Amino acid sequence: MTILNFLNAQLLKMKWLWDFVELLVVKVFKLSMDTKIGGSVHFFIYDVIKIFILLSVMIFAISYIQSYFPPERTKKLLGGIKGIKGNMLGALLGILTPFCSCSSIPIFIGFVSAGLPLGATFSFLIASPMIDLAALMLLLSIFGIKIGISYVVAGVTVAILGGIIIQKLHMEKYVESYVWGIKAKDVKHDEMSKIDRMIFAKEQVLDIIKRVWPYILLGVGIGAGIHNWVPQSVVEKILGKGNPFSVLIAIIIGIPIYADIFGTIPIAEALLSKGVGIGTVIAFMMGVTTMSLPSLVMLSKVVKPKLLATFVAVVTLGIIILGYGLNGISSFIL
């Protein structure tokens, strides 16, 4: 256990980085860690470096594995599985693909045009921006095993049940007609060497970093502000456990924000430190990543209003139920 605790502290929580940044703040910037400015600077530098390190390592590893599973192979795999197994597989593929909500929609179009079950496709659409392996490593690093696993289980549950409900409602007719007319090309996947796969993985890392870095900086900045400048009493009054509408408010606050999950984690970290319930924090993260306004606008170009409204209602209800449920068992999780 001593060795495991040491590895967890140094590899996941990056204690060495915490100590280094503290030394930088105190010795170089001449700021006290006990002041709001010193604490904010430390929070910002430490979280930004830590997130980029973990993100780069995990995306590289995930992309290397993904090089063995080109899109056409994924379509064939999903197309042959019906029912709840299809929803489970769709959610699993969503976890393995590190896309934001807007990036997931073109893949959603490809899956629909290839004739994949609509329910499994929506399970993918919900899970992909909400959960991925790189984010899981960050969650484990910042919040610990119980909260990290709770987030993944909650996200998978929403994705699977959301896809099942949409499939049961038989809403295929509410997908825009042009989507069905798109011809899915079955591109042959040439065998790649290990060097090719490493180059592919590196390119994926650079591409994703280029797309998410502004949201990471923004998220860490907001997190640093909440953590060191916003009084705990104010946060607790709005989102604290004593407010029966805390989960609903968190979702409403999260929807207008467009950010990758990596940008929401620092904000969630700050909220949790201010006494916000774990269910409320998770509801906020899911609201931001799954139902941001830009992604809903993009989805409205692909599906008709009734299906869009159903998607929003199903996902929102699922997040609300899970949020309050997790708040109810927070003593066990924490």
MARPADREN-557122 format. One record per residue (C-alpha): x, y, z. Coordinates in steps of 0.25 Angstrom, whole numbers, plus 2048, in hexadecimal, padded with zeros to 3 digits. Layout:
XYZ ...
//
This chain:
800800800 80C809803 8118077F5 8038097EF 8018167F7 80E81B7F2 80C8187E4 7FE81F7E5 80382B7EB 80F82D7E1 8098287D4 7FA82B7D5 7FA8377DF 80883B7DB 80C83F7E9 81A8437E3 81484D7DA 80C8537E5 8188557ED 82085A7E1 8158657DE 8148687ED 82386B7ED 8218737E0 81687C7E6 81D87E7F4 82C8807EF 82B8857E1 81E88D7E2 81F8917F0 81188E7F4 80C887800 80387A7FE 7FA87F809 7F688C801 7EA88C7F6 7F48907EB 7FF8857EF 7F487A7F0 7EE87E7E3 7FB87F7DB 7FF8717E1 7F286B7DE 7F38707CF 80186C7CC 80085F7D3 7F385B7CD 7F685F7BF 8038587BE 7FD84B7C5 7F184B7BB 7FA84C7AF 8048417B3 7F98377B7 7F183B7AA 7FD8397A1 80182C7A7 7F38267A7 7EF82B799 7FB826793 7F9818799 7EA818795 7ED81D787 7F7812785 7ED808789 7E280E780 7EB80D774 7E77FE774 7D9802773 7D680B767 7C8811766 7C380775C 7C67FB765 7BF802770 7B2804768 7B27F5764 7B47F2773 7A97FA778 7A07F776C 7A07E876F 79B7EA77E 78D7ED781 7857F178E 78C7F479B 7997EE797 7997F878C 797804796 7A27FE79F 7AC7FD793 7A880B78E 7AB81179C 7B880979D 7BC80E790 7B981C795 7C281A7A1 7CD816798 7CC82278E 7D182F794 7C783978D 7C0845792 7B184678F 7B284E782 7BD84477D 7B4838780 7A983D777 7B083A769 7B382C76E 7A482B773 7A082F764 7AA82475F 7A4819768 79681D764 79981D755 79F810757 79280A75C 79680876B 78B807775 787815779 787811788 79580C787 799819780 79382278A 79A81A795 7A781D78E 7A382C78C 7A082D79B 7AC8257A0 7B782B797 7B883979C 7B48357AA 7BE82B7AD 7CC8267A8 7D881F7AD 7E082B7AE 7D68337B6 7D58267BF 7E38277C2 7E28367C6 7D68337CE 7DD8287D6 7E98327D7 7E183D7DD 7D58377E4 7DA8297E7 7D581B7E3 7C781C7E9 7C38297E2 7C98257D5 7C28187D4 7B581E7D9 7B68287CD 7B981D7C3 7AD8147C8 7A48207C8 7A88247BA 7A68167B4 7998147BB 7948217B5 79981D7A7 79480F7A7 7868137AD 78581F7A4 788817797 77E80C79C 77381679E 77581D790 77680F789 76880B790 76281778B 76581477D 769822779 77181F76C 767827764 76B83376C 77A833766 77B83C75B 77983574E 78683A748 78E832752 78882574E 78C82873F 79B82A743 7A381E73D 7AC818747 7B9815740 7C0808745 7CE80C744 7D9801744 7E2803750 7F080074C 7F97F9756 80180375E 80F800764 812804772 81981076E 80C814766 804812772 80D81A77B 80C826771 7FD824770 7FC82577F 806831780 7FD838776 7F183577E 7F783B78A 7FB848783 7ED84977C 7E5847789 7EF850791 7ED85B787 7DE85A788 7DC859797 7E786279D 7DF86F79D 7D48687A5 7DE8627AF 7E586F7B1 7D78767B3 7D286A7BC 7DE86B7C5 7DD87A7C6 7CF8797CA 7D286E7D4 7DE8767DA 7D48827DC 7C98797E3 7D48727EB 7DA87E7F1 7D188A7EF 7C38867F0 7BE8857FE 7BA877802 7AD87C808 7A98827FA 7AC8757F3 7A586C7FD 7988757FD 7978737EE 79C8657EC 79D8607FA 7978537FF 78D85C806 7878617F9 77D8577F4 77E85D7E6 78D85C7E6 78E8517DB 7848587D2 78B8657D4 79985F7D1 7938597C3 78D8667BF 79A86D7C2 7A28637BB 79A8637AE 79E8717A8 7AD86D7AB 7B486779F 7C085F7A4 7C78527A3 7C68497AF 7D584C7B2 7D185B7B4 7C58577BE 7CE84F7C7 7D585B7CD 7C88627D0 7C28557D6 7CF8547DF 7CC8627E4 7BE8607E6 7C08537EE 7CA85A7F7 7BF8647FA 7B685A7FF 7AD8577F3 7A78497F3 7AE83F7EA 7A183C7E2 79F84B7E0 7AE84C7DB 7AC8407D1 79F8467CC 7A68537C9 7B184C7C1 7A78437B9 79E84F7B6 7AA8577B0 7B084B7A8 7A38457A3 7998507A1 7A185D79E 79A866795 7A3865789 7A2856789 79385778A 79386177E 79B857776 79284C779 786854775 78B854767 78C844767 77F84176F 77184776F 76C84F77B 764843781 77083A782 779846786 76F849792 76E83A795 77D839796 77E84579F 7738417A8 7788327A9 7878377AC 7828427B6 7798397BE 78482E7BE 78E8387C4 78483E7CE 7818307D3 78F82C7D4 7948397DA 78A8387E6 78D82A7E7 79C82C7E8 7998377F2 79182D7FB 79D8237FC 7A882E7FC 7AC82980A 7B081C804 7B78227F8 7BF82C7FF 
//
